[in-house]
Amino acid sequence: MPARFSRRASKQLWWLLGLALLVAIRWAYDQVAPAPNGSLDEGLHQVKRVVDGDTLLLRSGERVRLQGIDTPETVRPDYPVEPWGPEASDFTKQFVEDAGGEVRLTFGSERLDDYGRTLAFVWRGDQLLNEELVRAGLARARLGYRYSGTMKRRLAAAQDEARAGRRGIWSNEQPPSGASQ
């Protein structure tokens, strides 16, 4: 009977050692593996490249889509470059360059878009890139998504200002009725 007990204890010991090894490997992997999409922390991040007016590629490899706005297309495959798209891309590049390539990210309640990109508000000091693009008439506010009412009001006000000033994408639009010309 003691030999049988010994064999059983030996099997259990090997199982425990195997499990401990798997846990250790997983822990080590988590320490060096890149963070999966949507797991970025709020704070400062280095921008590797501006993809277009509303999309950034971070040095970490994460793609960031500006929350609450939409700029005209410039890099979509099989799709023409839209009016004001190159200007929106240039505006974003200049914003990032003026920040020394380092921007601060904050997030709404919706963290990923349909393409797996991280949705974020992008800051340089106290300037919000999302809002500045809309104010310049280089983006439309998208208010139907899940993010704070405060941010929605900021973007809506910036869009009203751009439309009233007939800036960028609003330059060919008729002024709202009652607006002075």
PAKE-965715 format. One line per field, with one value per residue (C-alpha): x, y, z; residue in three letters; residue number from 1. Coordinates in steps of 0.05 Angstrom, whole numbers, plus 5000, padded with zeros to 4 digits. Example, Ala and Ser with C-alpha at 12.3 -4.5 7.8 and 13.67 -1.06 7.14 Angstrom:
2
px	[5246  5273]
py	[4910  4979]
pz	[5156  5143]
tido	[ALA  SER]
zase	[1  2]
//
This chain:
181
px	[5000  5056  5084  5016  5009  5078  5061  4997  5033  5087  5034  5001  5069  5083  5015  5026  5095  5067  5012  5062  5105  5046  5027  5100  5103  5038  5061  5127  5090  5044  5105  5135  5076  5046  4980  4919  4876  4836  4880  4919  4925  4905  4965  5024  5040  5090  5061  5099  5059  4996  4956  4905  4866  4831  4878  4946  4995  5030  5102  5071  5037  4968  4922  4883  4820  4798  4733  4671  4696  4703  4753  4749  4782  4854  4880  4820  4834  4794  4765  4781  4815  4759  4761  4793  4823  4895  4886  4858  4918  4966  4931  4938  5011  5025  4988  5029  5095  5081  5072  5141  5108  5079  5005  4959  4902  4836  4778  4702  4662  4669  4741  4744  4715  4690  4761  4794  4825  4827  4779  4810  4810  4879  4909  4969  4970  4899  4884  4839  4857  4788  4756  4808  4797  4722  4731  4777  4723  4766  4722  4649  4626  4596  4551  4513  4567  4578  4622  4611  4559  4613  4654  4593  4576  4647  4647  4578  4597  4661  4621  4570  4628  4659  4593  4577  4646  4640  4707  4735  4682  4629  4657  4610  4549  4495  4498  4445  4381  4385  4461  4495  4539]
py	[5000  5050  5043  5058  5120  5142  5135  5175  5229  5231  5241  5297  5330  5328  5357  5413  5428  5429  5476  5521  5522  5542  5598  5623  5622  5661  5712  5722  5729  5782  5822  5827  5819  5882  5904  5880  5933  5976  5966  6031  6072  6144  6190  6208  6166  6173  6179  6139  6165  6203  6156  6208  6265  6222  6163  6157  6100  6099  6074  6016  5993  6012  6048  6106  6134  6203  6195  6234  6261  6240  6273  6266  6204  6204  6133  6087  6033  6038  6104  6173  6226  6270  6346  6374  6306  6325  6389  6349  6302  6361  6394  6330  6322  6394  6384  6322  6355  6416  6367  6337  6273  6261  6268  6253  6205  6204  6157  6154  6094  6063  6040  6006  6020  5968  5959  5946  6015  6049  6108  6168  6242  6268  6326  6373  6411  6436  6434  6378  6355  6326  6394  6435  6394  6406  6480  6487  6456  6395  6344  6331  6320  6250  6257  6191  6150  6134  6187  6243  6297  6349  6326  6323  6395  6417  6383  6409  6480  6475  6449  6506  6555  6524  6523  6595  6615  6572  6540  6479  6427  6479  6531  6512  6503  6556  6594  6574  6616  6679  6680  6742  6739]
pz	[5000  5014  4943  4914  4957  4936  4862  4871  4910  4856  4801  4840  4851  4776  4761  4810  4783  4712  4732  4768  4706  4662  4711  4711  4635  4630  4680  4643  4576  4606  4628  4558  4510  4479  4509  4470  4435  4482  4542  4536  4600  4600  4599  4554  4493  4436  4366  4313  4254  4235  4190  4170  4201  4254  4263  4297  4303  4370  4381  4420  4355  4379  4329  4359  4327  4350  4389  4368  4301  4228  4180  4104  4077  4050  4057  4051  3998  3934  3956  3929  3971  3996  3996  4060  4077  4063  4103  4162  4158  4156  4215  4256  4237  4258  4324  4340  4318  4361  4419  4406  4384  4453  4466  4524  4514  4552  4539  4538  4557  4488  4481  4413  4345  4296  4268  4335  4341  4409  4412  4448  4460  4442  4480  4474  4540  4547  4472  4448  4378  4366  4381  4343  4279  4284  4299  4238  4194  4180  4215  4231  4302  4312  4372  4368  4403  4477  4508  4558  4550  4565  4506  4461  4479  4465  4397  4379  4397  4356  4297  4304  4304  4241  4205  4222  4199  4136  4150  4113  4098  4113  4064  4007  4051  4055  4121  4172  4165  4207  4205  4181  4119]
tido	[MET  PRO  ALA  ARG  PHE  SER  ARG  ARG  ALA  SER  LYS  GLN  LEU  TRP  TRP  LEU  LEU  GLY  LEU  ALA  LEU  LEU  VAL  ALA  ILE  ARG  TRP  ALA  TYR  ASP  GLN  VAL  ALA  PRO  ALA  PRO  ASN  GLY  SER  LEU  ASP  GLU  GLY  LEU  HIS  GLN  VAL  LYS  ARG  VAL  VAL  ASP  GLY  ASP  THR  LEU  LEU  LEU  ARG  SER  GLY  GLU  ARG  VAL  ARG  LEU  GLN  GLY  ILE  ASP  THR  PRO  GLU  THR  VAL  ARG  PRO  ASP  TYR  PRO  VAL  GLU  PRO  TRP  GLY  PRO  GLU  ALA  SER  ASP  PHE  THR  LYS  GLN  PHE  VAL  GLU  ASP  ALA  GLY  GLY  GLU  VAL  ARG  LEU  THR  PHE  GLY  SER  GLU  ARG  LEU  ASP  ASP  TYR  GLY  ARG  THR  LEU  ALA  PHE  VAL  TRP  ARG  GLY  ASP  GLN  LEU  LEU  ASN  GLU  GLU  LEU  VAL  ARG  ALA  GLY  LEU  ALA  ARG  ALA  ARG  LEU  GLY  TYR  ARG  TYR  SER  GLY  THR  MET  LYS  ARG  ARG  LEU  ALA  ALA  ALA  GLN  ASP  GLU  ALA  ARG  ALA  GLY  ARG  ARG  GLY  ILE  TRP  SER  ASN  GLU  GLN  PRO  PRO  SER  GLY  ALA  SER  GLN]
zase	[1  2  3  4  5  6  7  8  9  10  11  12  13  14  15  16  17  18  19  20  21  22  23  24  25  26  27  28  29  30  31  32  33  34  35  36  37  38  39  40  41  42  43  44  45  46  47  48  49  50  51  52  53  54  55  56  57  58  59  60  61  62  63  64  65  66  67  68  69  70  71  72  73  74  75  76  77  78  79  80  81  82  83  84  85  86  87  88  89  90  91  92  93  94  95  96  97  98  99  100  101  102  103  104  105  106  107  108  109  110  111  112  113  114  115  116  117  118  119  120  121  122  123  124  125  126  127  128  129  130  131  132  133  134  135  136  137  138  139  140  141  142  143  144  145  146  147  148  149  150  151  152  153  154  155  156  157  158  159  160  161  162  163  164  165  166  167  168  169  170  171  172  173  174  175  176  177  178  179  180  181]
//
